[in-house]
Amino acid sequence: MLVKLFLVYEEIIIATKQLINRQIRSPQVLLIDHENQNRGLIDTKEALQLAESAELDLVIVSEGKEIPVAKILNYGKHLYQQKKRKQSSAKTTVKEVRLRPNIGESDYTLRINRAIEWLEKGDSVKFQVRLRGREHQNRDRALDLLERIVTDLSQAGKVQSLDKGSLIVQMVPG
């Protein structure tokens, strides 16, 4: 069972890697040149010569069932653009932490340490102090707790918003 999992994992790695230049083993490719013109079915050696004459790379863009689609492009620039697209699509998440004004010291340090980890990872953290019943009479304790959170997290992040009315502070990495 373990061997099968390893083989599947190995196939995934092979499938995600793009073949370039001399790594292409197919005798013929459907070629798209560097000006995005469809050249149709062409021998791989001839496609490589065209890529070399343009001082670019021949890259397999799509593995077809029989004949792969290849494109002449700058491979380094292509990898850079893919990386940028991937980074821009990754959203920053907002982690939310709810506290009470009479939180214990160990619970407080645990929440602060988790928030520091999240901020270092690149997520933003939203702290909300919730009041119930007679706790509304001691609103100043909740405000002191928010100020304490801000000072404890000042090394890992900066304040994006501080709403003393609804007792919410949002920290972003920084």
HELIX and SHEET records of a PDB file:
HELIX    1   1 LEU A    2  THR A   16  1                                  15    
HELIX    2   2 ASN A   21  GLN A   23  5                                   3    
HELIX    3   3 THR A   44  SER A   53  1                                  10    
HELIX    4   4 TYR A   75  SER A   89  1                                  15    
HELIX    5   5 GLU A  105  LYS A  121  1                                  17    
HELIX    6   6 GLY A  133  ASN A  138  5                                   6    
HELIX    7   7 ARG A  139  ASP A  152  1                                  14    
SHEET    1   A 4 ASN A  38  ASP A  43  0                                        
SHEET    2   A 4 GLN A  28  ILE A  32 -1                                        
SHEET    3   A 4 VAL A  69  LEU A  73  1                                        
SHEET    4   A 4 ASP A  57  SER A  62 -1                                        
SHEET    1   B 4 VAL A  94  LEU A  99  0                                        
SHEET    2   B 4 SER A 124  VAL A 129  1                                        
SHEET    3   B 4 ILE A 168  PRO A 173 -1                                        
SHEET    4   B 4 GLY A 157  ASP A 163 -1                                        
END                                                                             
